[in-house]
Amino acid sequence: MPSTRQRSVCAKISGIICLFVAIASPIASQAFAQATGNRATFPKNFGEYVRYGIYDRGSSKEEAFATAETIAIAKSGKALPPGTRLVLGIWTDYKLVSYFVMEKGVDWGLASPEDQRTGDWHFQQFDINGQVKREAIADRCQSCHGGQADNDFMFTTDKMRAYLP
């Protein structure tokens, strides 16, 4: 039978393990996205993003977000640079259920077979707390955006260019 001291040590070790798991889980889910070849991350500065478009479908809708700087670049007609993140809020039954992030990086397209590339954009689904959703359908995003090569693989360029604050 363990002594009181041994039980105390076990309790402390269990507490440390629980703390480690709580801290490591968000980091691990970001690492999961990157380990699977997907480098898109949720923007830490999302609170600064501007909603530039709404696609209303009754009880469901999508809201498109970008930084003011990204919108200004799109309005200028220049290509969006590496580091750009576009966020799509997904609403179902009048409730925000997830976000999709489309992020552009230097030479990120090289991670995909040529016939599946969407420029240097990667896609990832996140829950409403900004954590990676493992059941993400990023491949579906990539396949659909593949048909938008003339618009830098984006569907919302026109909304960005038409946006008025």
C-alpha positions in Angstrom: 0.0 0.0 0.0 1.5 3.4 -1.0 2.4 5.8 1.8 0.9 9.3 2.1 4.1 10.7 0.7 4.0 8.4 -2.3 0.3 9.3 -3.0 1.2 13.0 -2.8 4.0 12.6 -5.3 1.7 10.7 -7.6 -0.9 13.4 -7.3 1.7 16.1 -8.2 2.9 14.1 -11.2 -0.7 13.6 -12.4 -1.3 17.3 -12.1 1.8 18.1 -14.0 0.8 15.7 -16.8 -2.7 17.2 -17.0 -1.2 20.7 -17.2 1.2 19.6 -20.0 -1.7 18.0 -22.0 -3.8 21.2 -21.6 -0.9 23.4 -22.8 0.3 21.0 -25.5 -3.1 20.3 -27.1 -3.5 23.6 -29.1 0.2 23.4 -30.1 -0.3 19.8 -31.2 -3.3 20.5 -33.4 -1.4 23.3 -35.2 1.5 20.8 -35.6 -1.0 18.2 -36.9 -2.0 20.7 -39.7 1.6 21.3 -40.6 2.6 17.6 -40.4 0.0 16.8 -42.9 1.3 19.3 -45.3 -1.2 22.0 -44.4 0.5 25.2 -43.1 -2.6 27.4 -42.8 -3.0 28.8 -39.2 -5.7 30.9 -37.5 -4.7 34.5 -37.3 -3.8 35.7 -33.9 -5.0 39.2 -34.8 -8.4 38.1 -36.0 -10.0 40.8 -33.9 -8.5 43.3 -36.3 -9.9 41.7 -39.4 -12.6 43.5 -41.4 -15.8 41.7 -42.7 -15.8 42.6 -46.4 -18.5 40.2 -47.6 -21.5 38.3 -46.6 -23.0 35.4 -48.5 -26.5 34.9 -47.0 -28.3 31.7 -47.6 -31.2 32.0 -45.2 -30.4 30.3 -41.9 -26.9 29.6 -43.2 -24.3 32.1 -44.3 -20.6 32.8 -44.8 -18.8 35.9 -43.8 -15.5 36.8 -45.5 -12.8 38.6 -43.4 -9.4 40.1 -44.3 -7.1 42.7 -42.8 -7.6 46.3 -44.0 -4.1 46.1 -45.6 -5.1 43.0 -47.6 -8.3 44.7 -48.8 -6.2 47.7 -49.9 -3.8 45.5 -51.8 -6.7 43.7 -53.6 -8.2 47.1 -54.5 -4.8 48.2 -56.0 -5.0 45.2 -58.4 -1.7 43.7 -57.0 -1.3 40.1 -56.1 -1.8 39.3 -52.5 1.6 38.6 -50.9 2.8 35.6 -48.9 1.6 35.9 -45.3 -1.9 36.9 -46.4 -4.7 35.1 -44.6 -8.4 35.2 -45.6 -11.0 33.9 -43.1 -14.5 32.6 -43.9 -16.9 32.4 -41.0 -19.4 29.5 -41.5 -22.9 29.9 -40.0 -25.5 27.1 -39.9 -29.0 27.4 -38.4 -28.1 31.0 -37.4 -25.1 29.9 -35.4 -21.4 30.4 -36.1 -20.0 26.8 -36.3 -16.5 27.1 -37.7 -13.9 29.2 -39.7 -12.0 28.4 -42.8 -8.6 30.0 -43.3 -6.9 30.4 -46.7 -3.3 31.4 -46.1 -0.6 32.1 -48.7 3.1 31.3 -48.1 6.3 31.3 -50.0 6.5 28.3 -52.3 3.8 26.5 -50.4 2.4 25.2 -53.6 5.4 23.0 -54.1 4.1 20.8 -51.2 1.2 19.7 -53.5 1.2 17.7 -56.8 1.2 20.1 -59.7 -2.4 19.2 -60.8 -3.7 19.9 -57.3 -1.9 23.3 -56.6 -3.8 26.4 -55.7 -0.8 28.7 -56.2 0.9 29.0 -52.8 -2.4 28.9 -50.8 -3.2 26.3 -48.1 -6.6 25.8 -46.5 -7.7 24.7 -43.0 -10.9 24.5 -41.0 -10.9 25.8 -37.4 -13.5 25.6 -34.7 -15.0 28.9 -33.3 -12.1 29.0 -30.8 -9.5 29.0 -33.5 -8.4 25.4 -33.0 -7.8 23.0 -35.9 -10.7 20.7 -36.7 -9.2 17.3 -37.6 -12.3 16.5 -39.7 -11.5 19.6 -41.9 -12.4 19.3 -45.5 -9.4 21.3 -46.7 -8.9 19.1 -49.7 -12.4 20.0 -50.9 -11.5 23.7 -50.6 -8.3 23.1 -52.5 -10.1 21.3 -55.3 -12.8 23.9 -55.7 -10.4 26.9 -55.5 -8.2 25.2 -58.2 -10.7 26.5 -60.8 -10.0 30.1 -59.8 -6.4 30.4 -61.1 -7.2 33.7 -62.9 -8.3 35.2 -59.6 -5.3 34.0 -57.6 -7.4 31.0 -56.6 -9.9 33.3 -54.7 -13.7 33.6 -55.1 -14.0 36.9 -53.2 -11.7 39.2 -55.0 -14.6 41.2 -56.4 -16.0 41.6 -52.9 -12.7 42.9 -51.6 -12.3 45.4 -54.4 -15.9 46.6 -54.0 -15.7 46.9 -50.2 -16.4 50.3 -48.7 -15.7 50.8 -44.9 
